[in-house]
Amino acid sequence: MVTNMAKAASDRVSALEFLTHPEKTSCAAVCVVVGDDAFLRHEVRLGLGSRLGVGLSDGMGLTTCEGKTAQLRDVMDALCERSLFGEERQVVVVEDADPFVKTYRDKLEDYVERPAADAVLILEVKTWPGNTRLAKAIAKTGTTITCQIPQQGRELTAFTKQLKDWLIHVAKTQYEVELKRPAVDLLLELLPTEVGILCQEVSKLSLLAGDKQVIDAPLVRDNVGGWRTRKTWDMIDAAAEGRAAEALQQLDRLVAAGEEPHALLPQMASTFRKFAAAARVFQQAELAGRKTSLRTALQEAGMLPFKLNAAEAQLKQIGRERANQLYEWLLAADLELKGHNSTKDRARRVLETLVVRLAKQAKVTVGAV
């Protein structure tokens, strides 16, 4: 049985960190699950329930309350009561607990100081400012698990790494398959950073893994994202390789199938920015008198491992001069889509211009970038 454990003040634990290594997080007398990602909150509740020996349904040690209507006296009574047939520990979950916390903040501060024995209170909230007395008190003796997807910066980079590690963990522990690192990299290229969708895709791919029980990059490419996603990446490859006519045909088919040009630019930009970054890495090495290769520069720029061979040839085709202009071209395209070219037809012409700029040039000597 997991015992309540006091802990020193520390930063919040991310949901993915908890789900990957639940044994490293103590199940304290008061646990706060904060964030607006419903899937992560659901998985965290399952994880806490597993550690505490309770399921999702009320009864046998678990009581669930609705935060908008819950009365403090009822929550306290549930924490203190004991079942003749269930576990000794009582677990009370207050869902959507923001109004509950607002109404009973002072009383909850008192409870954190003197919690009920062999009981766990789980507060599910959307927001949890760390500068309140209640938050500081729980930081000292409780557990706070964040279920929020960062939008940008270092936090998003750290979250993405944790997400990849967790998906590999899920594939192994829940589906008994090996999810290769290049495959999980590709999953996050093809799909939005929505944890529930990515988890569902891993479940689907596990059924297609075959006797080898391995999910690799080719399996992901062939089965994830649907026709439009695959055609979008085909268009991007054609544009990067200078095959403008083919890229424009693919663009025409995608638009005819209902794809929005505004949605295509971010996917194009995610690849072309890596080419621009690789060119910059390569040239910085030159200026510093260091030897490097295009492949190494592409790796440092974040190009996926299984795409390195093709990407190296594509960057050579683009060439040094155009690679140095890619950031400027992408910024201009983004601004144009947000301005007077916001209509679908005009937005399409912006993408066409970008494709043509990358077309093969008749009398260009292709060398190192």
Buried (B, 14 or more C-beta within 10 A) or exposed (E): EBEBEEEEEEEBBBBBBBBBEBEEBBBBBBBBBBBEBEBBBBBBBEBBBEBBBBBEEEEEBBBBBEBEEBEEEEBBEBBEEEEEEBBEBBBBBBBBBBBBBEBBEEEBBEBBEEBBEBBBBBBBBEEBEEEEEBBEBBBEBBBBBBBBBBEEEEEEEBBBEBBBBBBBBBBEEEBEBBBBBBBBBBBBBBBEBEBEEBBEBBEEBBEEBEEEEBBBBEBBBEBBBEEBBBBBBBBBBBBBBBBBEBBBEBBEBBBEEEBEBBEBBEBBBEBBBBBBBBBBBBBEBEEEEEEBEBBBBBBBBEBBBBBBEEBBEBBBBBBBEBBBBBBEBBEBBBEBBEEEBEEEEBBBEBBBEBBEBBBEEEEEEBEEB
